[in-house]
Amino acid sequence: MNLNKANLDNLTRLWKRYGASLMANQGEQCYLNNRWPFRAWAEPLTENLIQGSLDEAWLSTLPVSTILPICQKTSQARTQKVNQQVYEIEASLLSQNWHFSFGQTAMYLPLSGKVREQSAFNSKFEIEQVTHTHTLKLWVQVTSEAFGYQVDETVIQRLIGAEDVQILLVKFGGQAVATALLFKTADVIGVHQVGVHPKGARTGYC
């Protein structure tokens, strides 16, 4: 299994579950989240850089809130050609008034051995699965404050009860302190929206 590709596939399929719509772009399959998380991308989104998705006419149709993911291989696999592609893509986007927003690093860990049961944790520590609207509102509030942007409750609500999704709220002493969202694709479980409320930062909850 190509874990980098599996990681990206898990991520883009989650964006689709969030409500991404298919767009036309010179024969490519392009998708756009009109609401949070505001992603736009062309498929296949791979660990190689994609030139086609940078078509100026297509980019000009995107809302100003759009976040355009640009993926590249790790430093060990990078070549002079890849470095040149990175430079060209950055220059092209900057010339079209795009700017760098943030960077992310793909991480993965094989599951092996026994998973520690919740009873082994401090008795004040609880992990609750979100299954109804009241808890969802609390999950959205904690996640939004943890990341510093507003998560769209309507987007997350459509995932409640899905067999391949678990929306988790972490509590300590009955107080909501952290969140996570698990999304399963094939043999991969993506761990998304892992956030700790600012009041619980640097306390070891994650």
C-alpha positions in Angstrom: 0.0 0.0 0.0 1.2 3.5 -0.9 0.5 5.2 2.4 1.0 8.7 1.1 -1.6 8.1 -1.6 -3.9 6.3 0.9 -3.6 9.4 3.2 -4.6 11.8 0.4 -7.4 9.6 -0.7 -8.8 9.5 2.8 -8.6 13.3 3.0 -10.2 14.1 -0.3 -13.0 11.5 0.3 -13.7 13.3 3.6 -13.9 16.6 1.8 -16.5 15.1 -0.6 -18.5 13.8 2.4 -18.4 17.4 3.7 -20.3 18.3 0.6 -17.8 19.1 -2.2 -19.4 19.5 -5.7 -18.0 18.5 -9.0 -16.8 21.3 -11.3 -15.8 21.4 -15.0 -12.1 22.2 -15.8 -10.8 21.2 -19.2 -11.8 17.6 -18.8 -10.3 17.2 -15.3 -12.4 16.1 -12.3 -12.3 19.2 -10.0 -14.1 19.6 -6.7 -15.1 22.6 -4.6 -16.4 22.9 -1.0 -18.5 26.1 -1.2 -18.8 25.9 2.6 -16.3 25.0 5.2 -13.6 23.6 4.8 -13.5 25.7 1.5 -11.2 23.3 -0.4 -10.8 23.1 -4.2 -8.8 20.4 -5.9 -8.4 18.3 -9.0 -8.3 14.6 -9.0 -6.3 12.5 -8.7 -4.7 14.6 -5.9 -1.4 12.8 -5.6 1.9 13.2 -3.9 3.1 14.6 -7.3 2.3 18.2 -8.1 -0.6 18.8 -10.5 -0.1 21.5 -13.1 -3.5 21.1 -14.8 -5.5 22.3 -11.7 -3.7 25.7 -12.0 -5.6 26.7 -15.1 -6.0 30.5 -14.7 -9.6 30.5 -16.0 -10.7 27.9 -13.5 -8.9 29.5 -10.6 -10.6 32.8 -11.4 -14.0 31.2 -10.9 -13.2 30.1 -7.3 -14.6 32.0 -4.3 -12.1 34.2 -2.4 -12.4 31.9 0.6 -11.0 28.9 -1.3 -8.1 26.9 0.0 -6.1 25.2 -2.8 -4.0 22.2 -1.6 -0.7 21.7 -3.4 0.9 18.3 -2.6 4.5 17.3 -2.9 6.7 14.4 -2.0 8.8 14.3 1.2 12.3 15.9 1.1 14.0 12.4 0.7 12.1 11.8 -2.5 12.4 15.3 -4.0 14.4 15.8 -7.1 15.6 18.9 -9.0 12.6 18.5 -11.3 10.2 18.5 -8.3 11.9 21.5 -6.8 11.5 23.3 -10.1 7.8 22.4 -10.2 7.3 23.7 -6.7 8.9 27.0 -7.6 6.8 27.3 -10.8 3.5 26.6 -9.0 4.3 29.0 -6.2 5.3 31.7 -8.7 2.1 31.1 -10.7 -0.2 31.3 -7.7 1.5 34.4 -6.3 1.2 36.1 -9.6 -2.6 35.5 -9.5 -2.8 37.1 -6.0 -3.0 33.8 -4.1 -1.0 33.6 -0.9 0.4 30.8 1.4 -1.9 30.0 4.2 -0.5 27.0 6.1 1.4 23.8 5.7 0.6 20.3 6.8 2.6 17.1 7.1 1.1 13.7 6.4 1.6 11.3 9.3 0.7 7.7 9.7 1.1 4.9 12.3 0.4 1.2 11.8 -2.0 -0.3 14.4 -0.3 -3.2 16.2 -0.6 -4.9 19.5 -3.4 -4.3 22.0 -5.2 -1.0 22.0 -5.3 0.5 25.5 -8.8 0.4 27.0 -10.3 3.6 28.3 -10.4 2.2 31.8 -6.6 2.5 31.9 -6.9 6.3 31.7 -7.5 8.6 34.6 -11.1 8.1 35.7 -11.9 11.7 35.0 -11.0 11.3 31.3 -13.9 10.3 29.0 -14.2 9.9 25.2 -17.8 10.3 24.0 -19.1 9.6 20.5 -21.3 12.4 19.2 -24.7 11.1 18.3 -27.1 13.9 18.7 -27.5 17.7 18.1 -26.8 19.0 21.6 -23.4 17.2 21.8 -22.6 18.2 18.2 -23.1 21.9 19.0 -20.6 21.5 21.9 -18.2 19.6 19.6 -18.4 22.4 17.0 -17.8 25.0 19.6 -14.7 23.3 21.0 -13.3 22.5 17.6 -13.8 26.0 16.3 -12.1 27.6 19.4 -9.3 25.0 19.2 -8.5 25.8 15.5 -9.4 29.5 15.5 -11.9 29.3 12.7 -15.6 28.5 12.6 -16.5 24.9 11.7 -19.8 24.6 9.9 -22.2 22.6 12.1 -24.4 21.7 9.1 -21.5 20.1 7.3 -20.6 17.9 10.3 -24.2 17.1 11.2 -24.6 15.1 8.0 -21.9 12.7 9.2 -23.7 11.7 12.5 -24.6 8.0 12.4 -22.4 7.2 9.4 -20.8 3.7 9.7 -17.4 5.0 8.5 -17.3 8.1 10.7 -16.9 8.6 14.4 -17.1 12.1 15.8 -15.5 12.2 19.2 -15.7 14.6 22.1 -13.1 14.4 24.9 -14.0 15.3 28.4 -12.0 15.7 31.6 -13.9 15.9 34.8 -17.1 16.4 32.8 -15.7 19.4 30.9 -15.3 19.2 27.1 -11.6 19.8 26.4 -10.8 18.2 23.0 -12.2 16.8 19.8 -11.4 14.4 16.9 -13.1 12.9 13.9 -12.3 9.4 12.6 -13.0 8.5 8.9 -12.4 5.0 7.5 -11.5 4.3 3.9 -10.5 0.8 3.0 -7.8 -0.2 5.5 -7.0 3.4 6.6 -8.6 5.3 9.5 -7.9 9.0 9.1 -7.7 11.0 12.3 -9.0 14.5 11.6 -10.0 17.7 13.5 -7.8 16.8 16.5 -8.0 19.9 18.6 -7.7 21.0 22.2 -9.7 23.9 23.6 -7.3 26.8 24.4 -8.1 26.5 28.1 -6.8 23.0 28.0 -3.6 23.6 26.0 -0.3 22.1 27.3 -2.1 19.8 29.7 -1.4 16.5 27.9 -4.9 15.8 26.7 -3.7 14.8 23.2 
